[in-house]
């Protein structure tokens, strides 16, 4: 009995230590409202600049640093997903998710036309371009390395009340000698929740 109590106390101490560590290391997010009109302009400008990698004008070092600063913030991953959905940009939709989650959501679906599937998903996320703003509420810790959850309210023009979602994010650290390629920059947060779960929350809250 005494040994059992000692083991229990040790486990409790370890668990509390892990809990405190995760709580301390989980990034806070600002309680801000991201207006979609502004977010769309920002993402369009970023896309135009990133597209220069296909031309003779490489992306500048300053722009790479800007992307690192912006997308190292968890709330930017959520903002990016809904901005891309509002823009109906299927080419940039995969950039919002971890590769594993994107493949599971899209290639695990029976729809053979993947472009059509992604287009329909974006239309459902934005509720046919009715999304006006995304309000960041809080971050929540996750017992998984480099991950956290973000709680946000989606404000649609045709709904009186916002729809609350809970999004899991994961920070990916990738390294490449090509510093100009957006996908290979380190310390970006990506959506690691199933888009079907997000749609369930959105459409269930209509």
Buried (B, 14 or more C-beta within 10 A) or exposed (E): EEEEEEEEEEEEEEEEEEEEEBEEEBBEBEEEEBBBEEBBEBBEEBBEBBEBEEEEEEBEEEBBEBBBEBBBBBBBBBBBBBBBBBBEBBEBBBBBBBEEBBEBBBEEBEEEEEEEBBBEBBBBBBBEBBBBBBBBBEBEBBEEEBBBBBBBBBBBEEBEEBBBBBBBBBBBEEEEEEBBBBEEBEEBBBBBBBBEBBBEBBEEBE
